[in-house]
Amino acid sequence: MSVKLALKINDRDNVATIFADGIVSGSEVEVRDKQGNAERIKVRGDVPYGHKIALKDIHSGEKIFKYGEEIGVATKEINKGEYVHVHNLDSMRGRGDLEGDAVK
């Protein structure tokens, strides 16, 4: 059985990107970071290749970081290992309705 891989790119990240097919709820993935650390996490929910899982419990209103950048805010409580996507994440980029986001 091959290792199902997820990557944490930056130390600030609280999500990891899945680099495996067939990730269904209950699957275990190995999350690796650039220092060579590895942690096995049980996935909650079916997660497509290239999508995100939470590396820790994320509270509603908490910022979500991927690649060291803020990509949005949690719209509800997200448990460690849970699929993170539009159903529980509100993107804060390119919306045009937030201060400082207007096109100049």
C-alpha positions in Angstrom: 0.0 0.0 0.0 1.5 3.3 -1.1 1.7 6.4 1.1 -1.0 9.0 0.5 0.9 12.3 0.5 -0.1 15.8 1.6 2.2 18.8 1.7 2.5 21.7 4.1 4.5 24.3 2.2 5.0 27.1 4.8 5.4 27.1 8.6 2.3 29.5 8.8 0.1 27.1 6.9 -2.9 25.6 8.8 -3.9 23.5 5.8 -2.1 21.0 3.6 -2.6 20.1 0.0 -3.5 16.5 -0.9 -1.3 14.9 -3.7 -3.1 11.6 -4.0 -6.2 10.2 -5.7 -8.9 8.2 -3.9 -8.9 10.1 -0.6 -12.2 9.3 1.1 -13.3 9.9 4.7 -11.3 7.8 7.1 -8.2 7.6 4.8 -4.9 8.4 6.4 -2.5 10.8 4.7 1.1 11.6 5.5 1.6 15.4 5.8 5.2 16.4 5.1 6.8 19.8 5.4 10.0 21.3 3.9 12.0 20.5 7.1 11.3 16.8 6.5 8.9 16.4 9.3 6.0 14.0 8.7 2.6 13.5 10.5 -0.1 11.1 9.7 -3.6 12.6 9.7 -7.0 10.8 9.4 -9.0 12.6 6.7 -12.6 13.7 7.4 -14.6 13.8 4.2 -13.8 12.9 0.6 -11.0 15.1 -0.7 -10.1 15.5 -4.4 -6.5 15.6 -5.6 -5.0 19.1 -5.1 -7.5 20.2 -2.5 -6.9 21.0 1.2 -7.3 19.5 4.6 -7.0 21.2 8.0 -3.8 20.6 9.9 -5.4 21.6 13.2 -8.8 22.6 14.5 -9.7 25.9 12.9 -12.3 28.1 14.6 -15.0 30.0 12.8 -13.6 33.4 11.9 -10.0 32.2 12.0 -7.7 33.0 9.0 -6.7 30.1 6.8 -3.2 30.1 5.4 -1.9 28.1 2.4 1.7 28.6 1.0 2.2 31.1 3.8 -0.5 33.4 2.5 -3.9 34.2 3.9 -6.4 32.6 1.5 -9.6 33.2 3.5 -11.5 32.8 6.7 -13.3 29.8 8.2 -17.1 30.2 8.0 -17.6 27.5 10.6 -15.7 25.2 12.9 -13.3 23.0 11.0 -11.8 19.9 12.6 -8.3 18.6 12.1 -8.2 16.4 9.0 -11.4 18.0 7.6 -11.8 18.9 3.9 -11.3 22.7 3.6 -13.1 24.3 0.6 -16.0 26.7 -0.3 -18.4 25.0 2.1 -16.4 26.1 5.1 -14.0 28.8 3.7 -14.8 32.3 2.6 -12.2 33.6 0.2 -10.9 37.1 1.0 -9.1 37.6 -2.3 -10.4 39.4 -5.4 -13.8 40.0 -4.0 -14.0 43.7 -4.6 -16.3 44.3 -1.7 -13.6 44.5 1.0 -11.6 47.6 2.0 -8.2 47.6 0.3 -9.4 45.1 -2.4 -10.5 47.7 -4.9 -8.9 47.8 -8.4 -6.9 51.0 -8.8 
